Amino acid sequence: MNIIIRVDASIEIGTGHVMRCLTLAEKLRKQGNIVRFICREHNGHLCDFIELKGYNVLRLPAIQMNLKIPNYTQYSKWLGVPLSVDATQTKKLLKKCLVDLLIVDHYAINEVWEGSLREISNKIMVIDDLADRKHDCDFLIDQNYYEDYSSRYHSLVPPHCKTFLGPSYVLLRDEFYDQWREKKIRSGSVKRILIFFGGMDQTNETGKALATFLKMGRNDIQVDVVVGRSNRHKTELASICNQYDYLHFYCQVNNIAELMCQADLSIGAGGTTTWERCFLSLPSIVWSIAGNQVEICKTLARKKIIKYLGEKETLEQTFLTQQLENLIGNEVERNEMSRLSYLFMKDNVVNQQTMIKEIMRLDE
């Protein structure tokens, strides 16, 4: 099949959308399909990185300064151009050739854009997290968990749309399945902590977490600090880590699942890595770094799957240190978090296989 993925990364958008699309792309490529990407060259784009993974990237031009963009959602400006302009430019890149499957992962794209691409797309799949707009699609994935997750899209997608909802459909790279076979319910003392706040981490939450740990003076605990290549604070963070033999700095790793599996506790954000940590039964201290993460984090905290400390703007150093010390000292709570994470994600392996089979059956 000829498959196109429309997705962007930028300083504002972050890297998570591209990373999960790369995960899906790899699964589809292994089935013998031709997968290409369409991305706009925003500041902080990942076009070169996608190409390093072996995919052809069709590039949309960088945005013009002071361009007026209609606000139909709070994320409209993420597109960089008006919706109709992006749709026209996308079709022009594809030169009106028929696409078997068009995959869209973008908070600024809705049913209007998708409907205009129907003329060159046999089927359309949407990856979403928000359930805040209508879609014209045949498949929809939302890997997030809310109290009403099973009914969130009832009025937002066509009746024929096949939905894959909830964390049991989260897109995970093969490295997580490899480590999953070795995963365990965590018990015992905390000997290793993983700190990871995603690829961009604009507000340097990594530094905040690192300072929190250092305040404890626990040189008996090893800490892995992971950042993406786009992290603007990476030089400063590496310098701090180099001062202590129990701090280990990594930039743009290919073995994050292995590092998660080795850890006894994690500190991170409420994005995609939430589900990766849960899949590997890793107890986690979490704070939200974006508005769309808040409700998910609160829901998981109520189920005692994560330790949610609040939104990044509200957190004080003393509070963070106290919460970290408390959880490190509470083996019973950590063990229960690990056990509940396992139960929450145990159907993922089977559901992933089912989802890919459904996507491949485009002739039905």
Secondary structure, 3 states (H helix, E strand, C coil): CEEEEEECCECCCECHHHHHHHHHHHHHHCCCCEEEEEEECCCCCCHHHHHHCCCEEEEECCCCCCCCCCCCCCCHHHHCCCHHHHHHHHHHHHCCCCEEEEEEECCCCCHHHHHHCHHHEEEEEEECCCCCCCCCCCEEEECCCCCCHHHCCCCCCCCCCEEEECHHHCCCCHHHHHHHCCCCCCCCCCCEEEEECCCCCCCCHHHHHHHHHHHHCCCCCEEEEEECCCCCCHHHHHHHHCCCCCEEEEECCCCHHHHHHHCCEEEEECCCHHHHHHHCCCCEEEEECCHHHHHHHHHHHHCCCCEEEEEHHHCCHHHHHHHHHHHHCCHHHHHHHHHHHHHHHCCHHHHHHHHHHHHHCCCC
